[in-house]
Amino acid sequence: MTLLTAHPASPLPASGDLAQFEADYAALRRRTRIGWALGAAIFLVLFTVTAWLGDFFLVTQVTLPDGSRDWRWIIPAGIPRLGEYISQTIPVLRWDSLGADLANWFWRWQIWLRLLLETVLIAFMATTLGVIGGFLLSFPAARNLAPNRWVLWISRRYLEIARTVPELVWALIFVYCFSVGPMAGVMAIGLHATGALGKLYSEANENIDMGPLEGVRAAGGTWFDQIRYGAVPQVLPNIVSYTLLRFEINVRASSIIGYVGAGGLGQEFRTAMSFQEYTDLSALFLIILVTVVVIDFGSEKLRHRIIGLETRP
């Protein structure tokens, strides 16, 4: 006859252990609340100081509708002026003369289209230069791929300098060196794009799986072989995505740097603002907006096709 013996139940935690757990949990919640309160207080102080330095609390004199002058807080006093400025950029469009009104609005459309093409070509050429420079420097600028710490330090400092200086400043420098024209714009945006893309590419490189590189090295491959066969296939989708995004950004940038003589639509923005041709500003804005939307749509389709999203159910 077999005797069945019951297994003892799992012991319940002692009351002392339960009390200690509750005390530790309460202390953790208290520290968390103190941390959140301290962080919120620091953020509030920084926000207040920044707002004060940015003149958000400035009180200035404004002209009232009856012509008198009075002191007002700058934000509510300036918002109506913003609406007034925007209203001046909106053209008068009438249904019975819509064609003539649109023709009057886009009266320089032939010149603007030519400059728009120049703007897109500047962005394309600059993006190409930025991709080449950023791609080549992204591998020595990655901590897990750099041959040594000196190469890492030099590569990172160069990329930081290239992207820290704004495109407008680079454009002023290259306009001084090579005179006005698209070349200065291409070099300015291309140099800045090198720094920005090199940073993004290097961060993607630092997140790769090192197993394939170790396999290439074990097979006798050089550092360049490890990069070519171990790293590049892993980061290629990210490189494509960042490149297409940067091209869209460069189109907007190339439409602005013409303001300092570096080619593109920027010179038309400068002319319209100088002569207070407000409706020309809105027309130029619409042209840039439509261009960016088209490029964004095309870039999305191209990116999905390259990374294989279109073939997924």
Residue pairs with C-beta under 8 A, 6 or more apart in sequence:
13 21
51 57
55 74
56 74
56 75
57 73
58 73
58 74
59 71
59 72
59 73
59 74
60 71
60 72
60 74
60 77
61 69
61 70
61 71
61 72
62 69
62 70
62 71
62 72
62 77
63 69
64 70
85 278
88 278
88 279
89 278
89 279
89 281
89 282
89 285
90 279
90 282
91 101
91 104
91 105
91 279
91 282
91 283
92 101
93 101
93 102
93 105
94 101
105 279
105 282
105 283
106 112
106 283
108 268
108 280
111 268
112 265
112 268
112 283
112 284
112 287
115 258
115 264
115 265
115 267
115 268
116 265
116 287
116 291
118 182
118 263
118 264
118 265
119 251
119 254
119 255
119 258
119 263
119 264
119 265
119 291
120 251
120 254
120 291
121 182
122 182
122 185
122 186
122 189
122 250
122 254
122 262
122 263
122 264
123 189
123 247
123 250
123 251
123 253
123 254
124 247
125 186
125 190
126 185
126 186
126 187
126 188
126 189
126 190
126 193
126 250
126 254
127 189
127 190
127 193
127 243
127 246
127 247
127 250
128 190
129 186
129 187
129 190
129 191
129 193
129 194
130 189
130 190
130 191
130 192
130 193
130 194
130 196
130 197
130 246
130 250
131 193
131 197
131 239
131 243
131 246
133 162
133 190
133 191
133 193
133 194
133 197
133 198
134 159
134 193
134 194
134 195
134 196
134 197
134 198
134 199
134 200
134 201
135 197
135 198
135 201
135 239
137 155
137 158
137 159
137 194
137 198
137 202
138 197
138 198
138 201
138 202
138 204
138 205
139 145
139 146
139 202
139 205
139 227
139 231
140 146
140 147
140 151
140 152
140 155
141 152
141 155
141 156
141 159
141 198
141 199
141 202
142 152
142 202
142 203
142 205
142 206
143 152
143 206
144 205
144 206
144 208
144 210
145 205
145 206
145 213
145 226
145 227
145 231
146 152
146 155
147 223
155 198
156 202
158 195
159 194
159 195
159 198
159 199
159 202
160 195
161 195
162 191
162 192
162 194
162 195
162 196
162 198
163 192
163 194
163 195
163 196
163 198
163 199
164 195
165 192
166 192
167 188
167 189
167 192
167 253
167 256
167 257
168 188
168 256
168 257
168 259
168 260
170 187
170 188
170 189
170 191
170 192
171 184
171 185
171 188
171 189
171 257
171 260
171 261
171 262
172 260
173 188
174 183
174 184
174 185
174 187
174 188
174 262
175 184
175 260
175 261
175 262
177 184
178 184
178 187
180 261
180 262
180 263
181 261
181 262
181 263
182 262
182 263
182 264
183 263
184 257
184 261
184 262
184 263
185 254
185 257
185 258
185 262
185 263
185 264
188 257
188 262
189 250
189 253
189 254
189 257
192 253
193 246
193 250
196 246
197 242
197 243
197 246
200 238
200 242
201 235
201 238
201 239
201 242
204 235
204 238
204 239
204 242
205 231
205 235
208 230
208 231
208 234
208 235
209 234
210 230
212 229
212 230
212 231
212 233
212 234
213 226
213 227
213 230
213 231
215 230
216 225
216 226
216 229
216 230
217 226
221 229
237 306
237 307
240 303
240 306
240 307
241 303
241 307
244 299
244 302
244 303
245 299
247 295
247 299
248 292
248 295
248 296
248 299
251 288
251 291
251 292
251 295
252 288
252 292
254 263
254 264
254 266
255 264
255 265
255 266
255 269
255 288
256 266
256 269
257 263
257 264
257 266
258 264
258 265
258 266
258 267
258 268
258 269
258 270
259 266
259 267
259 269
259 270
260 266
261 267
265 284
265 287
265 288
268 280
268 284
269 281
269 284
271 277
271 280
272 278
272 280
272 281
272 284
273 281
303 309
304 310
